[in-house]
Amino acid sequence: MASQPANVMPLFYGNVMPLSSELHPTHGLKPRGDLGFTRGTHAVPVTVDEFTTVQRFYPIVFGVGDNPAPLALIGLQEGQNLYLGADDQWEAGHYIPAFIRRYPFMLARLNPQSQELSLCFDDTAGIVIADEGEPMFAGKDATDTTKAILQFCEQFEQAVMRTRNFMEELTKLDLLMDGEVTIQREGLAEPAVYRGFRMVDEAKLQNLRGDQARKMVQSGLMGLIYAHLFSLSLISPLFERQFAASQAATA
């Protein structure tokens, strides 16, 4: 979800390289014209800092595997983003997760043994280009544009660390379970069943010891859990959005 080894590219990223005044003295940032790079995904990583906003727009679930991360569902089928229009613009009035907004930049460790993070960018994105856009450097100094990007990426990385702590607590308390949602729509012969994600087990949550529950309330963990649980009610509207898209495609 955040910094990864160079041979493991995060979602959306094609080729990550460090940004520097030596290598990119005349590079500039072109305005982003669209979000077409998100078309092929149905789930976007989100941080705990975003939960209260995200839960108003998208279901929040957790990935599977050894290191599950929170995900905002923007579709119910692989490769289908239901919030991106034919013009590659995000649907007006809907929140765009920070993971998307930071692209094509990210902080990454250039040396696996180093703790230092460097500002990098995806040079396949086509918006950080020599002799075009808002300059990234003035001589050897970063411009305000580059400083703002670095600040945003640093804030995002800090949110990622808080998210990892949140996930560690959920794992420690054994609160995650395999998720399953069944939707029966009038007119459909068979119900739609969705799996392949994890969610908080409400029965286990309700049976926590009093001291554990109190600690979770005080730390803010409980509020994050309920933001996740409340957001699951948006799976049905998301299914309706998918159904309408499929109907339009076959019309």
N, C-alpha and C positions, 0 to 999 in steps of 0.2 A: 504493500500500500504506500509505503514511503520509500526511503532510500533502499536500493537493492543492488546486488552485485552487477557489474557491468554486463555480464552475459545473460542476465535475466531482465528483459525489458518490461517496465510497468505498462499497464493498459494505456493505449494510444501512442506510446513512444516507439519510434522506429530506430533511431540512432542518436544516442546521447553523447554530447561532447562538452567539455568545460568551456565557459565563456571567458575570454581574457582580452585585454587590450593588445597583447602581443599577437595573438592569432586573429583577432577580429577588430582591428583598429578603425575600420570604416563601416562596420556593420550597424544597421539600424533596425528598429522594430516597426514593421508595417501594421496598419490597423487590421484587426481580424475581421474578415468579411462575413464569415459564417462559422457554424459549428458542425460542419459536415463530417469531421473526423469522429464524431460520436455516434454516427448512424449505425454502426455495426455492433453496438453493445446494448444490453438490456438491464445491466446493473452497474452502478457506479459507486466506488468507495466513498464513504463519508466519515467525518470525524465527530466525536461527541460534542464538540463546540457547535455543530450544525443541527443536532437532533431536534431542538425545539422548533426550528424553522422547517427542516426537512419533513417532519411528521405531519405538517399541514398539507404537503403536496404529494408525497410518495410513501409507499410502504418501506419501512426499514427492517431488513432481515440480516442474518449473519451468514457468512460463507461457510463452507465445509472445509475439512482438512485440519492440519495440525495448528495452523495459525489463522483462525477465522477472523475476518474483519467485518465491520458493519457495512451494509450495502443499501443504497437507495434503488428500489426497483423502478425503472423507467420503461419497462416492458415485461412481458411474461414469457416470451419466446426468445431463444438464442438469436442474437443478431438483429433484434427489432427494437429500435428506440421509438416509442410512441409519442414522444414530445418534440420530435424534429420534423419540421414541415418539408414539403417538396423543394422549397427554396433553401434548405439547410439552415433555417433559422429556428431557434428554440421557441416554443409556444409562449406568447406574451403573457406576462403575469405569473409565470411559474419560476420557482427558484432554480438557479443553476449551481450545482455543487461546486465547492472550491477546487476539488480535484480536476474538474474540467476547466475552471477559470485560470488555473495556474499554468496549464499547457500552453506553449511547449517548454516551459521552464521547470526546473526542479533542483533540489539540493541533493548532492550525492557524494559519496566518499570516493575519491580518485584512487586511494590506496586502501585495500581491505583492512590493513593493520592500523590505519589512521582514524582518529576520531573527528578529524576536521572535515566539514562539509563544504563543498564548492558549488557555486552557481553554474548549472549546466543547462543546455537546451537541446531540443531535438532538431537537428539540422535538416530533417526531411519535411518539417512542417511548412517551410516556404514563407515564413513571415519574419524571420531574422536573416536579413540579406545585406550584402555589401553595397554601400552607397545608396541605400534606400531607407525610407522611414525615419522615425525618431532616432537620432544617434544614441548608441549605447555607451560610447566613450568620447571624452574630450582629451585627446592626448592619451596619457596613461590613467586618467581619472575617470571613474564611473560617473555618468550623467545622472540627473534626477530620475530619469526613466528607469535606468538600471538599479538605482538605489531603491526605488519603489517596488520593483519586481523582487529584489533581494529581501526586502522587508516582508512582503507578502509570503514568500517561500519560507522564510524563517518562522513566521507565525503559523503557517500550515504545518511545518515540521514539529513545532511545539504542541499543536493540537493532535498530531499523530501520536506523540508520546503519551498524552493524556488518554487517547483512545486505546493504546496498548495496555495501559494500566487498568482501564475499565474492563477490557477483555480478559485480562489476567484475573481480575476479581470474579467475573462471571464463571470462569473456568474453575477457580479455586472453590467456589461455592457450589459447583456442579449444577448450574442453573440452566444450561443450554440443552435443548433437545432437538431431534430431527423434526423439521416442520412439514406439515402437509395441509393444504387448503383444497377443499372441494367446493365447486361452484355449480349449482344446478340452475340453468337458465331456461325459462319457459320457451318451448319450441325446439330445444335441443334434446335428442333422444338419450344421450349419455352425459353425465356430469363431467365437468372439466376438473382434473386433479393435478395439482402442482406440488412437486417435491424438489429436493435438491438444495435445500437451505436449512438453516437452523434458526431457532427462536427460543425465547425464554419460556421455561416450563412454569406456568402460573401456579400449579399445584405445589411445586417445590418452593416457589417464592412465598406462598401463603403459609408454608410450614417451617419457615426459617425461625430460629431461636430469636427471642425478643432482643437480646443484645446485638445479634447480627443485623436484624432489621433496623434497629436504632442507629447503628453505625452507618448503614447504607443511606439512611435519611440524612444524617448529619454530613456525610461526604458528598451528597448530591447524586450518588449512584442510583438510588431508588427513583428519582425523577427521570433519569435517563432511561431506566428500564420501562417506566410507564409511557414515556414518549414512544419507545419502540412498540409496546403493546397496543397503544392507541392507534398507531400508524397502520397496524395490520388491517384495520377496517377499510383502508383504501385499496385493498386488493380487489374487492368486487368492482368498484368503479374503474379500476385499471383493466379488469377483464372486459367490462362494457366498452371501454375505449379500444381494446384489441378487437373485439367482435365487430365494432363499427368499421374499423380499418380493414378487416378481412372482407366485410360485406362490400365496402367501397372498391376494393381491389378486384372483386369478381363481378362487379356491376358492368 
